[in-house]
Amino acid sequence: MLEEFPIIHTNIWDAIWAIPLILLVVILFRLLFKVPETWFSTIATVTGLILSIFISHPGNLAAGIFMGFFYGGAASGTIYSMKVWFVAYRKK
């Protein structure tokens, strides 16, 4: 009944191309469709899931879902940390 955790094979290239690509998609959504800031994390997560399931890990659904949430979370964290940094910089 108890199954093992899925084996996830990933490398540094996933992080090097996936996260910047997700950031680019979020920025394009912001510019082209005037998406409010509250939707950034949703767009990042959905984009991360699509990239991970269909491109990075096409033969392993469990790994694709796990890494998709990981990619989306990393991109969301980058977006919001940059916003906090920029607001703090502007207040100086």
Backbone atoms as SQL, in Angstrom:
CREATE TABLE atoms (id INTEGER PRIMARY KEY, chain TEXT, resi INTEGER, resn TEXT, atom TEXT, x REAL, y REAL, z REAL);
INSERT INTO atoms VALUES
  (1, 'A', 1, 'MET', 'N', 0.804, -1.198, 0.000),
  (2, 'A', 1, 'MET', 'CA', 0.000, 0.000, 0.000),
  (3, 'A', 1, 'MET', 'C', 0.850, 1.266, 0.000),
  (4, 'A', 2, 'LEU', 'N', 1.855, 1.292, 0.819),
  (5, 'A', 2, 'LEU', 'CA', 2.707, 2.463, 0.903),
  (6, 'A', 2, 'LEU', 'C', 3.690, 2.458, -0.258),
  (7, 'A', 3, 'GLU', 'N', 3.637, 3.492, -1.065),
  (8, 'A', 3, 'GLU', 'CA', 4.525, 3.581, -2.218),
  (9, 'A', 3, 'GLU', 'C', 5.735, 4.425, -1.877),
  (10, 'A', 4, 'GLU', 'N', 6.803, 4.206, -2.619),
  (11, 'A', 4, 'GLU', 'CA', 8.007, 4.986, -2.419),
  (12, 'A', 4, 'GLU', 'C', 7.843, 6.378, -3.011),
  (13, 'A', 5, 'PHE', 'N', 8.659, 7.291, -2.520),
  (14, 'A', 5, 'PHE', 'CA', 8.671, 8.617, -3.100),
  (15, 'A', 5, 'PHE', 'C', 9.207, 8.532, -4.528),
  (16, 'A', 6, 'PRO', 'N', 8.721, 9.391, -5.423),
  (17, 'A', 6, 'PRO', 'CA', 9.219, 9.336, -6.802),
  (18, 'A', 6, 'PRO', 'C', 10.672, 9.800, -6.871),
  (19, 'A', 7, 'ILE', 'N', 11.418, 9.205, -7.752),
  (20, 'A', 7, 'ILE', 'CA', 12.790, 9.639, -7.988),
  (21, 'A', 7, 'ILE', 'C', 12.739, 10.777, -8.997),
  (22, 'A', 8, 'ILE', 'N', 13.313, 11.898, -8.608),
  (23, 'A', 8, 'ILE', 'CA', 13.272, 13.086, -9.459),
  (24, 'A', 8, 'ILE', 'C', 14.687, 13.383, -9.908),
  (25, 'A', 9, 'HIS', 'N', 14.894, 13.291, -11.207),
  (26, 'A', 9, 'HIS', 'CA', 16.196, 13.621, -11.777),
  (27, 'A', 9, 'HIS', 'C', 16.132, 15.053, -12.291),
  (28, 'A', 10, 'THR', 'N', 16.925, 15.887, -11.711),
  (29, 'A', 10, 'THR', 'CA', 16.973, 17.281, -12.136),
  (30, 'A', 10, 'THR', 'C', 18.424, 17.735, -12.145),
  (31, 'A', 11, 'ASN', 'N', 18.669, 18.818, -12.779),
  (32, 'A', 11, 'ASN', 'CA', 20.015, 19.360, -12.804),
  (33, 'A', 11, 'ASN', 'C', 19.938, 20.875, -12.746),
  (34, 'A', 12, 'ILE', 'N', 21.082, 21.488, -12.754),
  (35, 'A', 12, 'ILE', 'CA', 21.151, 22.943, -12.625),
  (36, 'A', 12, 'ILE', 'C', 20.534, 23.653, -13.823),
  (37, 'A', 13, 'TRP', 'N', 20.491, 22.989, -14.975),
  (38, 'A', 13, 'TRP', 'CA', 19.934, 23.627, -16.164),
  (39, 'A', 13, 'TRP', 'C', 18.445, 23.882, -16.015),
  (40, 'A', 14, 'ASP', 'N', 17.754, 23.030, -15.249),
  (41, 'A', 14, 'ASP', 'CA', 16.339, 23.289, -15.000),
  (42, 'A', 14, 'ASP', 'C', 16.159, 24.653, -14.328),
  (43, 'A', 15, 'ALA', 'N', 16.956, 24.918, -13.325),
  (44, 'A', 15, 'ALA', 'CA', 16.842, 26.185, -12.600),
  (45, 'A', 15, 'ALA', 'C', 17.344, 27.358, -13.430),
  (46, 'A', 16, 'ILE', 'N', 18.322, 27.109, -14.286),
  (47, 'A', 16, 'ILE', 'CA', 18.895, 28.210, -15.067),
  (48, 'A', 16, 'ILE', 'C', 17.938, 28.674, -16.163),
  (49, 'A', 17, 'TRP', 'N', 17.195, 27.765, -16.773),
  (50, 'A', 17, 'TRP', 'CA', 16.316, 28.218, -17.851),
  (51, 'A', 17, 'TRP', 'C', 14.855, 28.291, -17.434),
  (52, 'A', 18, 'ALA', 'N', 14.422, 27.481, -16.480),
  (53, 'A', 18, 'ALA', 'CA', 12.999, 27.449, -16.128),
  (54, 'A', 18, 'ALA', 'C', 12.570, 28.699, -15.367),
  (55, 'A', 19, 'ILE', 'N', 13.301, 29.071, -14.340),
  (56, 'A', 19, 'ILE', 'CA', 12.892, 30.208, -13.518),
  (57, 'A', 19, 'ILE', 'C', 12.912, 31.520, -14.326),
  (58, 'A', 20, 'PRO', 'N', 13.985, 31.821, -15.065),
  (59, 'A', 20, 'PRO', 'CA', 13.932, 33.055, -15.877),
  (60, 'A', 20, 'PRO', 'C', 12.821, 33.042, -16.930),
  (61, 'A', 21, 'LEU', 'N', 12.534, 31.880, -17.503),
  (62, 'A', 21, 'LEU', 'CA', 11.455, 31.794, -18.482),
  (63, 'A', 21, 'LEU', 'C', 10.103, 32.074, -17.828),
  (64, 'A', 22, 'ILE', 'N', 9.901, 31.561, -16.631),
  (65, 'A', 22, 'ILE', 'CA', 8.654, 31.833, -15.904),
  (66, 'A', 22, 'ILE', 'C', 8.558, 33.320, -15.576),
  (67, 'A', 23, 'LEU', 'N', 9.668, 33.919, -15.149),
  (68, 'A', 23, 'LEU', 'CA', 9.660, 35.361, -14.871),
  (69, 'A', 23, 'LEU', 'C', 9.314, 36.153, -16.126),
  (70, 'A', 24, 'LEU', 'N', 9.856, 35.745, -17.255),
  (71, 'A', 24, 'LEU', 'CA', 9.554, 36.407, -18.518),
  (72, 'A', 24, 'LEU', 'C', 8.075, 36.287, -18.874),
  (73, 'A', 25, 'VAL', 'N', 7.498, 35.111, -18.678),
  (74, 'A', 25, 'VAL', 'CA', 6.071, 34.913, -18.965),
  (75, 'A', 25, 'VAL', 'C', 5.212, 35.800, -18.065),
  (76, 'A', 26, 'VAL', 'N', 5.563, 35.889, -16.788),
  (77, 'A', 26, 'VAL', 'CA', 4.793, 36.733, -15.863),
  (78, 'A', 26, 'VAL', 'C', 4.887, 38.199, -16.277),
  (79, 'A', 27, 'ILE', 'N', 6.077, 38.640, -16.648),
  (80, 'A', 27, 'ILE', 'CA', 6.253, 40.031, -17.082),
  (81, 'A', 27, 'ILE', 'C', 5.471, 40.298, -18.368),
  (82, 'A', 28, 'LEU', 'N', 5.482, 39.343, -19.299),
  (83, 'A', 28, 'LEU', 'CA', 4.715, 39.516, -20.540),
  (84, 'A', 28, 'LEU', 'C', 3.218, 39.575, -20.267),
  (85, 'A', 29, 'PHE', 'N', 2.730, 38.727, -19.347),
  (86, 'A', 29, 'PHE', 'CA', 1.310, 38.793, -18.982),
  (87, 'A', 29, 'PHE', 'C', 0.980, 40.160, -18.397),
  (88, 'A', 30, 'ARG', 'N', 1.891, 40.661, -17.576),
  (89, 'A', 30, 'ARG', 'CA', 1.675, 41.968, -16.954),
  (90, 'A', 30, 'ARG', 'C', 1.605, 43.072, -18.012),
  (91, 'A', 31, 'LEU', 'N', 2.504, 43.026, -18.983),
  (92, 'A', 31, 'LEU', 'CA', 2.547, 44.076, -19.995),
  (93, 'A', 31, 'LEU', 'C', 1.443, 43.958, -21.041),
  (94, 'A', 32, 'LEU', 'N', 1.173, 42.731, -21.492),
  (95, 'A', 32, 'LEU', 'CA', 0.223, 42.549, -22.594),
  (96, 'A', 32, 'LEU', 'C', -1.233, 42.527, -22.144),
  (97, 'A', 33, 'PHE', 'N', -1.492, 41.907, -20.988),
  (98, 'A', 33, 'PHE', 'CA', -2.883, 41.721, -20.566),
  (99, 'A', 33, 'PHE', 'C', -3.273, 42.543, -19.347),
  (100, 'A', 34, 'LYS', 'N', -2.342, 43.375, -18.849),
  (101, 'A', 34, 'LYS', 'CA', -2.611, 44.224, -17.674),
  (102, 'A', 34, 'LYS', 'C', -3.151, 43.406, -16.499),
  (103, 'A', 35, 'VAL', 'N', -2.496, 42.291, -16.224),
  (104, 'A', 35, 'VAL', 'CA', -2.900, 41.401, -15.132),
  (105, 'A', 35, 'VAL', 'C', -2.557, 42.067, -13.806),
  (106, 'A', 36, 'PRO', 'N', -3.486, 42.055, -12.837),
  (107, 'A', 36, 'PRO', 'CA', -3.155, 42.651, -11.541),
  (108, 'A', 36, 'PRO', 'C', -2.076, 41.842, -10.809),
  (109, 'A', 37, 'GLU', 'N', -1.408, 42.509, -9.909),
  (110, 'A', 37, 'GLU', 'CA', -0.288, 41.905, -9.188),
  (111, 'A', 37, 'GLU', 'C', -0.715, 40.694, -8.359),
  (112, 'A', 38, 'THR', 'N', -1.962, 40.630, -7.961),
  (113, 'A', 38, 'THR', 'CA', -2.430, 39.504, -7.153),
  (114, 'A', 38, 'THR', 'C', -2.423, 38.185, -7.925),
  (115, 'A', 39, 'TRP', 'N', -2.346, 38.238, -9.247),
  (116, 'A', 39, 'TRP', 'CA', -2.353, 37.029, -10.063),
  (117, 'A', 39, 'TRP', 'C', -0.956, 36.530, -10.421),
  (118, 'A', 40, 'PHE', 'N', 0.099, 37.262, -10.029),
  (119, 'A', 40, 'PHE', 'CA', 1.454, 36.884, -10.410),
  (120, 'A', 40, 'PHE', 'C', 1.828, 35.481, -9.959),
  (121, 'A', 41, 'SER', 'N', 1.531, 35.147, -8.717),
  (122, 'A', 41, 'SER', 'CA', 1.923, 33.822, -8.213),
  (123, 'A', 41, 'SER', 'C', 1.137, 32.713, -8.909),
  (124, 'A', 42, 'THR', 'N', -0.112, 32.967, -9.257),
  (125, 'A', 42, 'THR', 'CA', -0.902, 31.971, -9.972),
  (126, 'A', 42, 'THR', 'C', -0.342, 31.736, -11.366),
  (127, 'A', 43, 'ILE', 'N', -0.008, 32.809, -12.056),
  (128, 'A', 43, 'ILE', 'CA', 0.575, 32.688, -13.393),
  (129, 'A', 43, 'ILE', 'C', 1.910, 31.956, -13.325),
  (130, 'A', 44, 'ALA', 'N', 2.723, 32.285, -12.323),
  (131, 'A', 44, 'ALA', 'CA', 4.022, 31.630, -12.163),
  (132, 'A', 44, 'ALA', 'C', 3.855, 30.138, -11.881),
  (133, 'A', 45, 'THR', 'N', 2.912, 29.780, -11.037),
  (134, 'A', 45, 'THR', 'CA', 2.706, 28.369, -10.711),
  (135, 'A', 45, 'THR', 'C', 2.190, 27.584, -11.909),
  (136, 'A', 46, 'VAL', 'N', 1.224, 28.120, -12.613),
  (137, 'A', 46, 'VAL', 'CA', 0.674, 27.431, -13.785),
  (138, 'A', 46, 'VAL', 'C', 1.741, 27.288, -14.871),
  (139, 'A', 47, 'THR', 'N', 2.514, 28.328, -15.093),
  (140, 'A', 47, 'THR', 'CA', 3.589, 28.261, -16.082),
  (141, 'A', 47, 'THR', 'C', 4.648, 27.246, -15.667),
  (142, 'A', 48, 'GLY', 'N', 4.989, 27.229, -14.389),
  (143, 'A', 48, 'GLY', 'CA', 5.953, 26.254, -13.884),
  (144, 'A', 48, 'GLY', 'C', 5.461, 24.832, -14.049),
  (145, 'A', 49, 'LEU', 'N', 4.189, 24.595, -13.787),
  (146, 'A', 49, 'LEU', 'CA', 3.626, 23.258, -13.975),
  (147, 'A', 49, 'LEU', 'C', 3.656, 22.847, -15.446),
  (148, 'A', 50, 'ILE', 'N', 3.284, 23.747, -16.326),
  (149, 'A', 50, 'ILE', 'CA', 3.289, 23.424, -17.760),
  (150, 'A', 50, 'ILE', 'C', 4.701, 23.111, -18.240),
  (151, 'A', 51, 'LEU', 'N', 5.660, 23.957, -17.875),
  (152, 'A', 51, 'LEU', 'CA', 7.043, 23.721, -18.289),
  (153, 'A', 51, 'LEU', 'C', 7.585, 22.409, -17.737),
  (154, 'A', 52, 'SER', 'N', 7.307, 22.164, -16.485),
  (155, 'A', 52, 'SER', 'CA', 7.871, 20.989, -15.837),
  (156, 'A', 52, 'SER', 'C', 7.234, 19.685, -16.325),
  (157, 'A', 53, 'ILE', 'N', 5.927, 19.660, -16.446),
  (158, 'A', 53, 'ILE', 'CA', 5.240, 18.431, -16.845),
  (159, 'A', 53, 'ILE', 'C', 5.509, 18.092, -18.307),
  (160, 'A', 54, 'PHE', 'N', 5.475, 19.099, -19.177),
  (161, 'A', 54, 'PHE', 'CA', 5.576, 18.821, -20.608),
  (162, 'A', 54, 'PHE', 'C', 6.978, 18.941, -21.198),
  (163, 'A', 55, 'ILE', 'N', 7.877, 19.671, -20.534),
  (164, 'A', 55, 'ILE', 'CA', 9.208, 19.869, -21.109),
  (165, 'A', 55, 'ILE', 'C', 10.301, 19.239, -20.256),
  (166, 'A', 56, 'SER', 'N', 10.362, 19.584, -18.971),
  (167, 'A', 56, 'SER', 'CA', 11.461, 19.118, -18.130),
  (168, 'A', 56, 'SER', 'C', 11.352, 17.638, -17.763),
  (169, 'A', 57, 'HIS', 'N', 10.147, 17.196, -17.387),
  (170, 'A', 57, 'HIS', 'CA', 9.947, 15.822, -16.917),
  (171, 'A', 57, 'HIS', 'C', 8.749, 15.185, -17.620),
  (172, 'A', 58, 'PRO', 'N', 8.818, 14.988, -18.931),
  (173, 'A', 58, 'PRO', 'CA', 7.642, 14.510, -19.660),
  (174, 'A', 58, 'PRO', 'C', 7.253, 13.068, -19.352),
  (175, 'A', 59, 'GLY', 'N', 8.163, 12.245, -18.901),
  (176, 'A', 59, 'GLY', 'CA', 7.832, 10.848, -18.655),
  (177, 'A', 59, 'GLY', 'C', 7.478, 10.521, -17.228),
  (178, 'A', 60, 'ASN', 'N', 7.510, 11.511, -16.338),
  (179, 'A', 60, 'ASN', 'CA', 7.277, 11.254, -14.919),
  (180, 'A', 60, 'ASN', 'C', 6.344, 12.340, -14.381),
  (181, 'A', 61, 'LEU', 'N', 5.066, 12.005, -14.259),
  (182, 'A', 61, 'LEU', 'CA', 4.062, 12.985, -13.858),
  (183, 'A', 61, 'LEU', 'C', 4.294, 13.490, -12.440),
  (184, 'A', 62, 'ALA', 'N', 4.637, 12.589, -11.520),
  (185, 'A', 62, 'ALA', 'CA', 4.854, 13.002, -10.128),
  (186, 'A', 62, 'ALA', 'C', 6.013, 13.989, -10.030),
  (187, 'A', 63, 'ALA', 'N', 7.093, 13.701, -10.735),
  (188, 'A', 63, 'ALA', 'CA', 8.241, 14.607, -10.725),
  (189, 'A', 63, 'ALA', 'C', 7.880, 15.929, -11.402),
  (190, 'A', 64, 'GLY', 'N', 7.100, 15.873, -12.473),
  (191, 'A', 64, 'GLY', 'CA', 6.694, 17.090, -13.163),
  (192, 'A', 64, 'GLY', 'C', 5.846, 17.992, -12.293),
  (193, 'A', 65, 'ILE', 'N', 4.913, 17.402, -11.555),
  (194, 'A', 65, 'ILE', 'CA', 4.064, 18.205, -10.674),
  (195, 'A', 65, 'ILE', 'C', 4.889, 18.803, -9.533),
  (196, 'A', 66, 'PHE', 'N', 5.729, 17.988, -8.907),
  (197, 'A', 66, 'PHE', 'CA', 6.544, 18.468, -7.798),
  (198, 'A', 66, 'PHE', 'C', 7.462, 19.610, -8.248),
  (199, 'A', 67, 'MET', 'N', 8.190, 19.392, -9.329),
  (200, 'A', 67, 'MET', 'CA', 9.130, 20.403, -9.792),
  (201, 'A', 67, 'MET', 'C', 8.400, 21.627, -10.360),
  (202, 'A', 68, 'GLY', 'N', 7.203, 21.437, -10.902),
  (203, 'A', 68, 'GLY', 'CA', 6.426, 22.578, -11.385),
  (204, 'A', 68, 'GLY', 'C', 6.057, 23.527, -10.264),
  (205, 'A', 69, 'PHE', 'N', 5.617, 22.970, -9.131),
  (206, 'A', 69, 'PHE', 'CA', 5.337, 23.819, -7.975),
  (207, 'A', 69, 'PHE', 'C', 6.616, 24.457, -7.442),
  (208, 'A', 70, 'PHE', 'N', 7.710, 23.722, -7.506),
  (209, 'A', 70, 'PHE', 'CA', 8.996, 24.260, -7.073),
  (210, 'A', 70, 'PHE', 'C', 9.407, 25.432, -7.959),
  (211, 'A', 71, 'TYR', 'N', 9.311, 25.284, -9.270),
  (212, 'A', 71, 'TYR', 'CA', 9.658, 26.360, -10.198),
  (213, 'A', 71, 'TYR', 'C', 8.753, 27.578, -9.984),
  (214, 'A', 72, 'GLY', 'N', 7.457, 27.331, -9.859),
  (215, 'A', 72, 'GLY', 'CA', 6.525, 28.444, -9.648),
  (216, 'A', 72, 'GLY', 'C', 6.787, 29.181, -8.342),
  (217, 'A', 73, 'GLY', 'N', 7.089, 28.423, -7.294),
  (218, 'A', 73, 'GLY', 'CA', 7.398, 29.043, -6.006),
  (219, 'A', 73, 'GLY', 'C', 8.681, 29.855, -6.052),
  (220, 'A', 74, 'ALA', 'N', 9.677, 29.336, -6.743),
  (221, 'A', 74, 'ALA', 'CA', 10.936, 30.068, -6.863),
  (222, 'A', 74, 'ALA', 'C', 10.743, 31.363, -7.651),
  (223, 'A', 75, 'ALA', 'N', 9.968, 31.296, -8.712),
  (224, 'A', 75, 'ALA', 'CA', 9.711, 32.502, -9.507),
  (225, 'A', 75, 'ALA', 'C', 8.884, 33.512, -8.711),
  (226, 'A', 76, 'SER', 'N', 7.877, 33.044, -7.978),
  (227, 'A', 76, 'SER', 'CA', 7.062, 33.946, -7.157),
  (228, 'A', 76, 'SER', 'C', 7.906, 34.610, -6.083),
  (229, 'A', 77, 'GLY', 'N', 8.752, 33.842, -5.445),
  (230, 'A', 77, 'GLY', 'CA', 9.632, 34.404, -4.426),
  (231, 'A', 77, 'GLY', 'C', 10.562, 35.450, -5.004),
  (232, 'A', 78, 'THR', 'N', 11.053, 35.206, -6.200),
  (233, 'A', 78, 'THR', 'CA', 11.931, 36.176, -6.856),
  (234, 'A', 78, 'THR', 'C', 11.177, 37.461, -7.174),
  (235, 'A', 79, 'ILE', 'N', 9.967, 37.329, -7.687),
  (236, 'A', 79, 'ILE', 'CA', 9.169, 38.505, -8.042),
  (237, 'A', 79, 'ILE', 'C', 8.892, 39.360, -6.814),
  (238, 'A', 80, 'TYR', 'N', 8.399, 38.741, -5.750),
  (239, 'A', 80, 'TYR', 'CA', 8.009, 39.508, -4.580),
  (240, 'A', 80, 'TYR', 'C', 9.197, 40.024, -3.789),
  (241, 'A', 81, 'SER', 'N', 10.315, 39.312, -3.788),
  (242, 'A', 81, 'SER', 'CA', 11.499, 39.832, -3.107),
  (243, 'A', 81, 'SER', 'C', 12.068, 41.032, -3.857),
  (244, 'A', 82, 'MET', 'N', 12.018, 40.993, -5.183),
  (245, 'A', 82, 'MET', 'CA', 12.464, 42.149, -5.955),
  (246, 'A', 82, 'MET', 'C', 11.559, 43.355, -5.709),
  (247, 'A', 83, 'LYS', 'N', 10.261, 43.118, -5.548),
  (248, 'A', 83, 'LYS', 'CA', 9.338, 44.212, -5.273),
  (249, 'A', 83, 'LYS', 'C', 9.637, 44.838, -3.914),
  (250, 'A', 84, 'VAL', 'N', 9.844, 44.008, -2.904),
  (251, 'A', 84, 'VAL', 'CA', 10.150, 44.518, -1.566),
  (252, 'A', 84, 'VAL', 'C', 11.462, 45.300, -1.591),
  (253, 'A', 85, 'TRP', 'N', 12.459, 44.770, -2.302),
  (254, 'A', 85, 'TRP', 'CA', 13.738, 45.467, -2.413),
  (255, 'A', 85, 'TRP', 'C', 13.556, 46.823, -3.084),
  (256, 'A', 86, 'PHE', 'N', 12.775, 46.859, -4.169),
  (257, 'A', 86, 'PHE', 'CA', 12.583, 48.103, -4.899),
  (258, 'A', 86, 'PHE', 'C', 11.838, 49.146, -4.061),
  (259, 'A', 87, 'VAL', 'N', 10.824, 48.714, -3.350),
  (260, 'A', 87, 'VAL', 'CA', 10.070, 49.657, -2.499),
  (261, 'A', 87, 'VAL', 'C', 10.974, 50.188, -1.396),
  (262, 'A', 88, 'ALA', 'N', 11.772, 49.329, -0.782),
  (263, 'A', 88, 'ALA', 'CA', 12.691, 49.791, 0.259),
  (264, 'A', 88, 'ALA', 'C', 13.737, 50.741, -0.313),
  (265, 'A', 89, 'TYR', 'N', 14.214, 50.466, -1.517),
  (266, 'A', 89, 'TYR', 'CA', 15.184, 51.342, -2.170),
  (267, 'A', 89, 'TYR', 'C', 14.585, 52.708, -2.451),
  (268, 'A', 90, 'ARG', 'N', 13.337, 52.746, -2.898),
  (269, 'A', 90, 'ARG', 'CA', 12.680, 54.015, -3.225),
  (270, 'A', 90, 'ARG', 'C', 12.420, 54.863, -1.990),
  (271, 'A', 91, 'LYS', 'N', 12.258, 54.230, -0.822),
  (272, 'A', 91, 'LYS', 'CA', 11.993, 54.980, 0.419),
  (273, 'A', 91, 'LYS', 'C', 13.235, 55.666, 0.956),
  (274, 'A', 92, 'LYS', 'N', 14.412, 55.239, 0.528),
  (275, 'A', 92, 'LYS', 'CA', 15.650, 55.866, 1.024),
  (276, 'A', 92, 'LYS', 'C', 15.820, 57.254, 0.479);
